[in-house]
Amino acid sequence: MSELISFDPSTGDEVGRVPVTPAADLPVVVARAHAAARGWAELGLEGRRDALRPFGPALAEAAERIGTILTREMGKPLPQGIGEVRYCGAGLGETLDELVAALSPERLEDDAVISDLVFDPFGVCAAITPWNFPVSMPHWAVVPALMAGNTVVLKPSEKTPLVADEYIRLLREHLPEGVVQVVHGDEEQGRALVAADVQLIAFTGSRAAGRAILAEAGKDLKRVVLELGGKDPLIVLDDADLEAAAQFAVMNAFRNAGQVCVSTERIYVQDSVAPRFEELVVEKTRALKVGSGMEEGIEIGPMIDAGQRDHVIAQIEAARGEGAKVLIGGDPPRGNFVSPTVLTGVDHRMAIMRDETFGPVVGIQRVDGDDEAVAAANDSPYGLGAAVFGGDVARAERVARRLSAGMVGINKGCGGASGSPWVGARQSGYGYHSGRDGHRQFAQVRVVSRPKEA
Ligand code: NAD
């Protein structure tokens, strides 16, 4: 394979192509990153912030152009493609200020000792990213890695190389030579990058790839930050505002055609309110407009490719065969388009309630009481996000505290207030990013101490 061809998932047309980086060239690319590392580190935290700051407005200004490439290559509705790019650009200034605060030296002292915690670069960071948010996922890895003083080699998903290329091209205009580079390819290039002379691996992607990366990185005890898959539950308590719960369920199960790590994939609803809740979910699902992301008014785009589509359809069909009832959707796919599908009569013997779907499908299981809801929600190796909807907030909070997810939303999605980390529990993450402590995972903390004068 000498070129990666990028296809529009809505039409199958070629969008463009990029040359693949031969795996054998990776040591040279990484050596270039090492050569640039010293100068970049010596700029200091403020110097790096000043270099990066103009990239924010430049990215925001290019949002329409880059967002259009994003949508053509990945399929999400155009306003969301443009929005993703604009959000990264417009928010960069604030992110940089947060990073400066997180990575500035911190002084600790007791009766006898004064210590300064300083945050130093590891060296070269390999950033390996997925296709579902093909600008924000690279952005979330590259920016903190650079601010911590590392140089970066990005290997974006082989399914969205063009948009990643545009992102890096623009970023490079603001940085010295070699500070950030992009390599293209699939798992082969990813493996070669992990095995190369890199000191930190910031990976976002599937649990299976995360496991392989951790095993390889373990040979030299390289640092890793792994943001992995999920199987997020939503619990609907019997005192919930059902309208709001159904609204959230439909938005969060079908946004980006369900190709979101924190998509709602499993719903546990209490018996007494289940019929009305299901009715509302079906009604709202029926109103969704499915089609090419380039068309106006479209809310749900295609699956990224035929492989993902087949995986989703196979899970639906298997669940059906095991007795699940289709409330809406479930019809044969058209091209890479899968109709938003709501299943009921599901249970945890079915793969659709255990394995990540990453498609526009949600299973609703009826439960009897809070304990059964919590037990079902926790019956998963994943632990990324979760949500609880309930009228009595104290009760909903008690339920939320018993969920083994990294991020739990009460009457909302799982994202925290600004400054919160983005974190997966259990097998959804290994390390995490954002927020003060997340930013610090991109740096080596060192403690420099001296005796306190009497
Ligand atoms: P993937 O794991 O197949 O691929 C991700 C990246 O890793 C790609 O660039 C791929 O080429 C590379 N890769 C694959 N195997 C590798 C290996 N052994 N060594 C090195 N690199 C390797 O994932 P995907 O299909 O691109 O993305 C979907 C997954 O990402 C889902 O599981 C989703 O939940 C997860 N995700 C998680 C978050 C989060 O914040 N936790 C965010 C977005 C996506």
Boltz pocket constraint, residues with backbone or C-beta under 6 A from the ligand:
constraints:
  - pocket:
      binder: B
      contacts: [[A, 128], [A, 129], [A, 130], [A, 131], [A, 132], [A, 133], [A, 137], [A, 155], [A, 156], [A, 157], [A, 158], [A, 185], [A, 186], [A, 187], [A, 189], [A, 190], [A, 191], [A, 194], [A, 204], [A, 205], [A, 206], [A, 207], [A, 208], [A, 209], [A, 210], [A, 212], [A, 213], [A, 227], [A, 228], [A, 229], [A, 230], [A, 260], [A, 261], [A, 262], [A, 356], [A, 358], [A, 384], [A, 424], [A, 428]]
      max_distance: 6.0
